[in-house]
Amino acid sequence: MFARRTLARISSQPSPLGAAPQNARNMATLREIELRLKSVRNIEKITKSMKMIASTKLAKAQRAMQSGKQYGLANSVVFENATAENPAKRKLFIVVSSDKGLCGGIHSSVSKATRRALADEENVVDSDSPVMVIGDKSKAQLSRAVPQNLALTFNQIGRDIPTFADAAGVADLIVKSDAKYDSIAIVYNKFVSAISYEPAIVEVLNENTLKESPGFKVYEMEDDVTKDLAEFSLANAIYAALVEAHACEQSARRNAMDNASKNASDMISSLTMQYNRGRQAAITNELVDIITGASAL
């Protein structure tokens, strides 16, 4: 009789708080849920902070974008009077992205647009069109898709608001490169609104095309003038694309961090409910064990 009571007391000892029931080996313990809840809360704090930072940077980027668009308008006026007589046989694609992530699919959009444009070029004229990439994100994507077309890459540009000096440096390296092309296509993200963007392609004429255009043949110009104009137009177009792509990136990052914060809040609510249910079940099991042990005595 004494042995039976002793066994009853041992078997009825309350399990530690937070332990999973014996019939549910795969159920997460309260300690695991508590650690995960703490981790998700920390992630929510980080995403909210990043959202506020991106919102502040977005306002500055939009002001810089409005100023940078004037450079693109100046280019469009020049190219309206410099139409090429013969279609370009070989295009140089300049892809504008950045080195930073955590901004949704903004880098994938320009990479996909570049691949589509290259596919169209293969069907029309030339399949060896060179590609130059600004930013490590699109570089990594295009190096897997079209490694044979990559001619030059740039990084550490646009970490803050892009300047005309950044664009001029890129244009200078492009002009000095050995890439052969008849025209230039800049692939970038066009700012539609604070919550949306779309990939766009802007055409830039090179020095030879400007010389052969009927609008420029009317005037007697030295070779250096046309060369400087072509390089300056390229720098203008790159700068306009950089500032607009930067504004799109900040907008996409803010939206991505907002969605991440909402998802974290939903996960916190779900984990809190799961934790409360598990804690209540553990307390109930302890009460049952205590009552059982008292009855056995």
SEPAMI-98639 format. One record per residue (C-alpha): residue in one letter; x, y, z. Coordinates in pm, 1 decimal, padded with zeros to 6 digits. Layout:
<site res="A" x="X" y="Y" z="Z"/>
...
//
This chain:
<site res="M" x="00000.0" y="00000.0" z="00000.0"/>
<site res="F" x="00283.4" y="00235.2" z="00088.3"/>
<site res="A" x="00464.1" y="00151.2" z="-00235.5"/>
<site res="R" x="00154.5" y="00231.7" z="-00439.2"/>
<site res="R" x="00119.7" y="00573.2" z="-00268.4"/>
<site res="T" x="00488.0" y="00648.8" z="-00328.1"/>
<site res="L" x="00457.1" y="00564.1" z="-00698.2"/>
<site res="A" x="00143.4" y="00775.1" z="-00719.5"/>
<site res="R" x="00326.7" y="01072.9" z="-00568.8"/>
<site res="I" x="00622.4" y="01033.6" z="-00809.0"/>
<site res="S" x="00400.5" y="00999.8" z="-01115.7"/>
<site res="S" x="00187.5" y="01293.8" z="-01009.6"/>
<site res="Q" x="00477.4" y="01540.8" z="-00972.2"/>
<site res="P" x="00390.6" y="01857.6" z="-01167.7"/>
<site res="S" x="00585.4" y="01904.6" z="-01490.4"/>
<site res="P" x="00794.8" y="02219.9" z="-01516.9"/>
<site res="L" x="00612.7" y="02526.1" z="-01651.1"/>
<site res="G" x="00644.8" y="02550.3" z="-02026.2"/>
<site res="A" x="00711.7" y="02182.9" z="-02095.2"/>
<site res="A" x="00523.7" y="02020.6" z="-02377.7"/>
<site res="P" x="00259.9" y="01756.3" z="-02296.2"/>
<site res="Q" x="00380.8" y="01398.1" z="-02306.9"/>
<site res="N" x="00143.3" y="01306.7" z="-02588.8"/>
<site res="A" x="00266.8" y="01590.8" z="-02812.1"/>
<site res="R" x="00638.2" y="01545.6" z="-02870.3"/>
<site res="N" x="00649.2" y="01780.0" z="-03170.1"/>
<site res="M" x="00470.1" y="02066.5" z="-02999.8"/>
<site res="A" x="00687.5" y="02371.7" z="-02936.8"/>
<site res="T" x="00759.2" y="02438.3" z="-02572.7"/>
<site res="L" x="00669.7" y="02766.0" z="-02409.6"/>
<site res="R" x="01037.1" y="02853.1" z="-02387.0"/>
<site res="E" x="01081.4" y="02814.9" z="-02761.6"/>
<site res="I" x="00771.9" y="03024.5" z="-02830.5"/>
<site res="E" x="00893.8" y="03289.9" z="-02588.0"/>
<site res="L" x="01234.7" y="03310.4" z="-02760.9"/>
<site res="R" x="01074.9" y="03331.7" z="-03102.6"/>
<site res="L" x="00835.2" y="03599.6" z="-02980.2"/>
<site res="K" x="01126.2" y="03803.2" z="-02850.2"/>
<site res="S" x="01309.7" y="03766.7" z="-03181.6"/>
<site res="V" x="01009.9" y="03877.8" z="-03387.1"/>
<site res="R" x="00959.7" y="04180.3" z="-03162.1"/>
<site res="N" x="01321.4" y="04283.4" z="-03216.6"/>
<site res="I" x="01277.0" y="04242.5" z="-03592.6"/>
<site res="E" x="00964.7" y="04459.9" z="-03578.1"/>
<site res="K" x="01161.2" y="04736.5" z="-03404.8"/>
<site res="I" x="01429.7" y="04720.6" z="-03674.5"/>
<site res="T" x="01182.5" y="04729.2" z="-03964.6"/>
<site res="K" x="00992.6" y="05022.2" z="-03813.8"/>
<site res="S" x="01317.2" y="05213.5" z="-03770.3"/>
<site res="M" x="01419.7" y="05138.9" z="-04129.2"/>
<site res="K" x="01079.1" y="05252.6" z="-04250.3"/>
<site res="M" x="01116.0" y="05589.4" z="-04074.4"/>
<site res="I" x="01467.1" y="05634.3" z="-04216.6"/>
<site res="A" x="01348.6" y="05548.2" z="-04567.9"/>
<site res="S" x="01058.5" y="05792.2" z="-04536.9"/>
<site res="T" x="01299.7" y="06070.6" z="-04445.3"/>
<site res="K" x="01535.0" y="05983.7" z="-04731.0"/>
<site res="L" x="01244.3" y="05959.5" z="-04975.2"/>
<site res="A" x="01154.2" y="06326.6" z="-04928.5"/>
<site res="K" x="01513.3" y="06429.1" z="-05006.4"/>
<site res="A" x="01531.8" y="06189.4" z="-05300.4"/>
<site res="Q" x="01213.2" y="06329.8" z="-05452.6"/>
<site res="R" x="01350.7" y="06684.8" z="-05436.9"/>
<site res="A" x="01673.1" y="06569.4" z="-05603.4"/>
<site res="M" x="01470.0" y="06382.2" z="-05865.3"/>
<site res="Q" x="01274.9" y="06693.5" z="-05960.7"/>
<site res="S" x="01600.5" y="06880.2" z="-06013.0"/>
<site res="G" x="01761.6" y="06592.8" z="-06201.3"/>
<site res="K" x="01473.0" y="06560.3" z="-06445.4"/>
<site res="Q" x="01572.2" y="06894.6" z="-06596.8"/>
<site res="Y" x="01889.7" y="06729.5" z="-06726.2"/>
<site res="G" x="01682.9" y="06464.0" z="-06898.1"/>
<site res="L" x="01456.3" y="06726.2" z="-07056.6"/>
<site res="A" x="01760.2" y="06905.2" z="-07196.0"/>
<site res="N" x="01871.7" y="06581.4" z="-07358.3"/>
<site res="S" x="01533.7" y="06519.4" z="-07515.2"/>
<site res="V" x="01541.8" y="06861.8" z="-07682.4"/>
<site res="V" x="01883.7" y="06785.2" z="-07832.0"/>
<site res="F" x="01786.6" y="06440.1" z="-07957.2"/>
<site res="E" x="01467.5" y="06565.6" z="-08117.8"/>
<site res="N" x="01684.8" y="06742.6" z="-08375.6"/>
<site res="A" x="01936.0" y="06458.5" z="-08407.5"/>
<site res="T" x="01745.1" y="06164.4" z="-08548.2"/>
<site res="A" x="01958.1" y="05889.1" z="-08694.7"/>
<site res="E" x="01920.5" y="05809.2" z="-09064.6"/>
<site res="N" x="02002.1" y="05439.9" z="-09018.3"/>
<site res="P" x="01878.6" y="05228.7" z="-08727.9"/>
<site res="A" x="02134.9" y="05136.6" z="-08464.4"/>
<site res="K" x="02292.3" y="04798.3" z="-08527.6"/>
<site res="R" x="02457.7" y="04756.7" z="-08190.5"/>
<site res="K" x="02329.3" y="04896.2" z="-07860.1"/>
<site res="L" x="02504.1" y="04947.3" z="-07531.3"/>
<site res="F" x="02275.8" y="04879.5" z="-07234.0"/>
<site res="I" x="02345.2" y="05069.0" z="-06911.9"/>
<site res="V" x="02152.1" y="04915.4" z="-06621.8"/>
<site res="V" x="02094.1" y="05145.7" z="-06323.3"/>
<site res="S" x="02051.8" y="04977.9" z="-05984.1"/>
<site res="S" x="02232.4" y="05001.6" z="-05647.4"/>
<site res="D" x="02440.9" y="04804.2" z="-05398.8"/>
<site res="K" x="02174.9" y="04783.3" z="-05127.9"/>
<site res="G" x="01889.9" y="04537.9" z="-05082.7"/>
<site res="L" x="01581.4" y="04512.4" z="-04860.5"/>
<site res="C" x="01376.2" y="04707.1" z="-05113.5"/>
<site res="G" x="01150.2" y="04449.3" z="-05275.8"/>
<site res="G" x="01188.6" y="04353.8" z="-05639.8"/>
<site res="I" x="01315.1" y="04688.5" z="-05765.2"/>
<site res="H" x="01646.8" y="04544.8" z="-05885.4"/>
<site res="S" x="01478.8" y="04245.6" z="-06047.8"/>
<site res="S" x="01256.1" y="04474.4" z="-06253.5"/>
<site res="V" x="01546.6" y="04641.2" z="-06437.9"/>
<site res="S" x="01722.7" y="04306.8" z="-06478.6"/>
<site res="K" x="01414.1" y="04153.5" z="-06638.8"/>
<site res="A" x="01368.6" y="04459.2" z="-06862.0"/>
<site res="T" x="01730.1" y="04427.1" z="-06974.4"/>
<site res="R" x="01688.2" y="04058.0" z="-07056.9"/>
<site res="R" x="01373.2" y="04134.4" z="-07258.1"/>
<site res="A" x="01552.5" y="04412.0" z="-07447.3"/>
<site res="L" x="01846.8" y="04182.9" z="-07522.1"/>
<site res="A" x="01609.0" y="03916.0" z="-07649.0"/>
<site res="D" x="01449.6" y="04171.6" z="-07881.9"/>
<site res="E" x="01794.9" y="04278.2" z="-08003.6"/>
<site res="E" x="01882.6" y="03917.6" z="-08079.5"/>
<site res="N" x="01569.8" y="03883.5" z="-08292.1"/>
<site res="V" x="01632.0" y="04212.5" z="-08474.6"/>
<site res="V" x="01999.7" y="04286.6" z="-08531.5"/>
<site res="D" x="02283.9" y="04189.5" z="-08296.4"/>
<site res="S" x="02311.8" y="03940.4" z="-08014.2"/>
<site res="D" x="02642.4" y="04070.1" z="-07871.2"/>
<site res="S" x="02518.4" y="04399.6" z="-07734.8"/>
<site res="P" x="02740.6" y="04498.6" z="-07439.6"/>
<site res="V" x="02587.0" y="04553.9" z="-07096.5"/>
<site res="M" x="02725.4" y="04782.2" z="-06825.6"/>
<site res="V" x="02573.0" y="04766.4" z="-06478.6"/>
<site res="I" x="02565.7" y="05030.3" z="-06204.0"/>
<site res="G" x="02514.6" y="04850.9" z="-05872.1"/>
<site res="D" x="02602.5" y="04510.1" z="-05734.3"/>
<site res="K" x="02244.2" y="04380.2" z="-05709.7"/>
<site res="S" x="02163.5" y="04378.1" z="-06080.6"/>
<site res="K" x="02522.6" y="04277.9" z="-06153.9"/>
<site res="A" x="02472.6" y="03954.3" z="-05958.8"/>
<site res="Q" x="02145.8" y="03883.0" z="-06141.5"/>
<site res="L" x="02270.1" y="03960.1" z="-06492.8"/>
<site res="S" x="02600.4" y="03777.7" z="-06440.0"/>
<site res="R" x="02394.6" y="03458.4" z="-06410.2"/>
<site res="A" x="02159.4" y="03536.8" z="-06699.3"/>
<site res="V" x="02384.9" y="03702.2" z="-06961.2"/>
<site res="P" x="02746.9" y="03669.7" z="-06845.4"/>
<site res="Q" x="02879.3" y="03692.4" z="-07201.4"/>
<site res="N" x="02732.4" y="04042.8" z="-07247.2"/>
<site res="L" x="02874.1" y="04206.5" z="-06933.1"/>
<site res="A" x="03141.7" y="04457.1" z="-07030.9"/>
<site res="L" x="03180.9" y="04688.3" z="-06730.1"/>
<site res="T" x="03032.7" y="04723.0" z="-06381.6"/>
<site res="F" x="03024.3" y="05003.9" z="-06125.6"/>
<site res="N" x="02961.4" y="05003.3" z="-05751.6"/>
<site res="Q" x="02969.2" y="05243.1" z="-05456.1"/>
<site res="I" x="02754.7" y="05487.2" z="-05658.3"/>
<site res="G" x="02436.1" y="05629.8" z="-05516.3"/>
<site res="R" x="02495.7" y="05529.8" z="-05154.8"/>
<site res="D" x="02354.7" y="05872.1" z="-05078.2"/>
<site res="I" x="02173.7" y="06102.1" z="-05321.2"/>
<site res="P" x="02358.5" y="06071.1" z="-05656.1"/>
<site res="T" x="02543.7" y="06376.1" z="-05781.9"/>
<site res="F" x="02633.7" y="06491.2" z="-06129.9"/>
<site res="A" x="02997.6" y="06414.8" z="-06049.6"/>
<site res="D" x="02903.6" y="06046.0" z="-06007.2"/>
<site res="A" x="02728.3" y="06045.1" z="-06343.3"/>
<site res="A" x="03017.1" y="06227.4" z="-06511.3"/>
<site res="G" x="03265.0" y="05971.7" z="-06375.2"/>
<site res="V" x="03054.5" y="05683.4" z="-06508.5"/>
<site res="A" x="03016.0" y="05851.9" z="-06848.9"/>
<site res="D" x="03391.3" y="05912.4" z="-06870.0"/>
<site res="L" x="03470.3" y="05546.0" z="-06802.2"/>
<site res="I" x="03211.7" y="05434.3" z="-07057.5"/>
<site res="V" x="03356.6" y="05660.9" z="-07326.7"/>
<site res="K" x="03711.1" y="05540.9" z="-07251.6"/>
<site res="S" x="03611.2" y="05174.4" z="-07256.3"/>
<site res="D" x="03668.7" y="04950.3" z="-07555.5"/>
<site res="A" x="03298.6" y="04870.2" z="-07599.3"/>
<site res="K" x="03167.8" y="04909.7" z="-07953.9"/>
<site res="Y" x="02815.6" y="05045.1" z="-07996.5"/>
<site res="D" x="02600.7" y="05263.7" z="-08220.6"/>
<site res="S" x="02359.1" y="05389.3" z="-07956.7"/>
<site res="I" x="02307.3" y="05368.2" z="-07581.4"/>
<site res="A" x="01999.0" y="05245.3" z="-07395.7"/>
<site res="I" x="01975.9" y="05331.7" z="-07025.4"/>
<site res="V" x="01753.1" y="05092.1" z="-06830.1"/>
<site res="Y" x="01626.7" y="05237.6" z="-06502.0"/>
<site res="N" x="01321.6" y="05250.0" z="-06275.4"/>
<site res="K" x="01079.8" y="05529.9" z="-06355.2"/>
<site res="F" x="00913.9" y="05696.0" z="-06057.3"/>
<site res="V" x="00533.8" y="05678.9" z="-06095.2"/>
<site res="S" x="00419.1" y="05753.3" z="-05740.5"/>
<site res="A" x="00528.6" y="05697.9" z="-05382.2"/>
<site res="I" x="00396.4" y="05340.6" z="-05398.1"/>
<site res="S" x="00469.5" y="05236.3" z="-05756.2"/>
<site res="Y" x="00743.5" y="05237.6" z="-06018.4"/>
<site res="E" x="00804.2" y="05079.7" z="-06356.4"/>
<site res="P" x="01113.5" y="04995.3" z="-06563.9"/>
<site res="A" x="01188.4" y="05233.3" z="-06849.6"/>
<site res="I" x="01447.5" y="05264.1" z="-07126.3"/>
<site res="V" x="01582.1" y="05595.4" z="-07257.6"/>
<site res="E" x="01787.0" y="05617.3" z="-07577.5"/>
<site res="V" x="02106.9" y="05823.9" z="-07598.7"/>
<site res="L" x="02283.6" y="05888.9" z="-07930.1"/>
<site res="N" x="02659.2" y="05852.1" z="-07958.6"/>
<site res="E" x="02912.8" y="06077.2" z="-08130.5"/>
<site res="N" x="02896.6" y="05916.7" z="-08475.9"/>
<site res="T" x="02518.2" y="05921.7" z="-08482.1"/>
<site res="L" x="02515.8" y="06290.9" z="-08391.1"/>
<site res="K" x="02761.9" y="06367.2" z="-08671.7"/>
<site res="E" x="02556.3" y="06183.2" z="-08931.0"/>
<site res="S" x="02220.0" y="06323.7" z="-08827.4"/>
<site res="P" x="02067.5" y="06574.0" z="-09074.5"/>
<site res="G" x="02002.5" y="06830.8" z="-08802.3"/>
<site res="F" x="02372.2" y="06851.6" z="-08713.9"/>
<site res="K" x="02506.1" y="06839.3" z="-09069.2"/>
<site res="V" x="02354.6" y="07179.6" z="-09131.7"/>
<site res="Y" x="02606.0" y="07336.8" z="-08893.6"/>
<site res="E" x="02980.4" y="07335.7" z="-08931.1"/>
<site res="M" x="03120.3" y="07191.4" z="-08610.1"/>
<site res="E" x="03459.2" y="07068.0" z="-08507.2"/>
<site res="D" x="03503.4" y="06708.2" z="-08404.4"/>
<site res="D" x="03572.9" y="06799.4" z="-08043.4"/>
<site res="V" x="03242.3" y="06984.7" z="-08016.5"/>
<site res="T" x="03037.0" y="06682.2" z="-08118.0"/>
<site res="K" x="03246.3" y="06453.7" z="-07899.2"/>
<site res="D" x="03203.1" y="06676.4" z="-07593.5"/>
<site res="L" x="02831.6" y="06714.7" z="-07663.0"/>
<site res="A" x="02785.1" y="06336.7" z="-07685.0"/>
<site res="E" x="02972.2" y="06278.2" z="-07358.7"/>
<site res="F" x="02785.7" y="06559.3" z="-07181.9"/>
<site res="S" x="02451.1" y="06425.7" z="-07306.2"/>
<site res="L" x="02542.0" y="06079.8" z="-07177.9"/>
<site res="A" x="02633.6" y="06221.8" z="-06836.0"/>
<site res="N" x="02304.0" y="06413.9" z="-06829.5"/>
<site res="A" x="02101.6" y="06103.7" z="-06910.3"/>
<site res="I" x="02286.6" y="05890.6" z="-06653.6"/>
<site res="Y" x="02239.1" y="06154.3" z="-06383.1"/>
<site res="A" x="01866.0" y="06184.0" z="-06453.4"/>
<site res="A" x="01832.9" y="05804.0" z="-06440.7"/>
<site res="L" x="02037.8" y="05778.4" z="-06118.9"/>
<site res="V" x="01832.9" y="06030.0" z="-05920.3"/>
<site res="E" x="01502.1" y="05883.2" z="-06038.5"/>
<site res="A" x="01614.5" y="05527.3" z="-05963.7"/>
<site res="H" x="01733.4" y="05640.9" z="-05619.5"/>
<site res="A" x="01389.1" y="05785.9" z="-05543.8"/>
<site res="C" x="01226.6" y="05459.5" z="-05656.4"/>
<site res="E" x="01463.0" y="05261.9" z="-05434.6"/>
<site res="Q" x="01379.6" y="05465.2" z="-05123.4"/>
<site res="S" x="01008.6" y="05437.1" z="-05198.5"/>
<site res="A" x="01034.3" y="05060.3" z="-05248.1"/>
<site res="R" x="01238.4" y="05021.5" z="-04928.3"/>
<site res="R" x="00982.7" y="05216.2" z="-04727.0"/>
<site res="N" x="00698.5" y="05003.5" z="-04863.6"/>
<site res="A" x="00896.1" y="04682.4" z="-04803.4"/>
<site res="M" x="00971.5" y="04777.1" z="-04441.9"/>
<site res="D" x="00607.3" y="04875.5" z="-04389.0"/>
<site res="N" x="00491.9" y="04535.0" z="-04512.7"/>
<site res="A" x="00756.2" y="04363.0" z="-04299.3"/>
<site res="S" x="00639.0" y="04551.8" z="-03990.4"/>
<site res="K" x="00278.4" y="04450.7" z="-04055.6"/>
<site res="N" x="00377.9" y="04087.9" z="-04102.9"/>
<site res="A" x="00578.6" y="04099.9" z="-03780.6"/>
<site res="S" x="00277.5" y="04241.2" z="-03592.7"/>
<site res="D" x="00056.2" y="03961.4" z="-03725.4"/>
<site res="M" x="00316.0" y="03702.3" z="-03625.3"/>
<site res="I" x="00346.1" y="03854.8" z="-03277.3"/>
<site res="S" x="-00030.1" y="03830.2" z="-03230.4"/>
<site res="S" x="-00030.8" y="03467.4" z="-03342.5"/>
<site res="L" x="00265.3" y="03372.0" z="-03122.2"/>
<site res="T" x="00120.4" y="03554.6" z="-02822.7"/>
<site res="M" x="-00204.6" y="03361.3" z="-02855.5"/>
<site res="Q" x="-00012.3" y="03034.8" z="-02893.4"/>
<site res="Y" x="00201.7" y="03117.8" z="-02589.7"/>
<site res="N" x="-00102.4" y="03203.4" z="-02375.8"/>
<site res="R" x="-00277.5" y="02881.4" z="-02476.3"/>
<site res="G" x="00029.9" y="02673.6" z="-02399.5"/>
<site res="R" x="00079.7" y="02845.2" z="-02063.8"/>
<site res="Q" x="-00284.6" y="02793.0" z="-01974.0"/>
<site res="A" x="-00257.7" y="02425.9" z="-02072.3"/>
<site res="A" x="00056.3" y="02385.3" z="-01861.8"/>
<site res="I" x="-00108.4" y="02543.2" z="-01557.0"/>
<site res="T" x="-00417.6" y="02325.1" z="-01605.1"/>
<site res="N" x="-00200.8" y="02013.5" z="-01623.2"/>
<site res="E" x="-00022.8" y="02113.8" z="-01303.4"/>
<site res="L" x="-00354.6" y="02164.0" z="-01123.2"/>
<site res="V" x="-00475.8" y="01826.4" z="-01244.3"/>
<site res="D" x="-00155.8" y="01661.1" z="-01122.0"/>
<site res="I" x="-00183.7" y="01830.8" z="-00781.5"/>
<site res="I" x="-00547.3" y="01730.5" z="-00743.6"/>
<site res="T" x="-00466.5" y="01376.5" z="-00851.1"/>
<site res="G" x="-00183.8" y="01353.8" z="-00601.6"/>
<site res="A" x="-00400.8" y="01490.5" z="-00321.4"/>
<site res="S" x="-00670.3" y="01239.3" z="-00401.7"/>
<site res="A" x="-00416.4" y="00958.5" z="-00394.8"/>
<site res="L" x="-00307.9" y="01063.5" z="-00047.2"/>
//
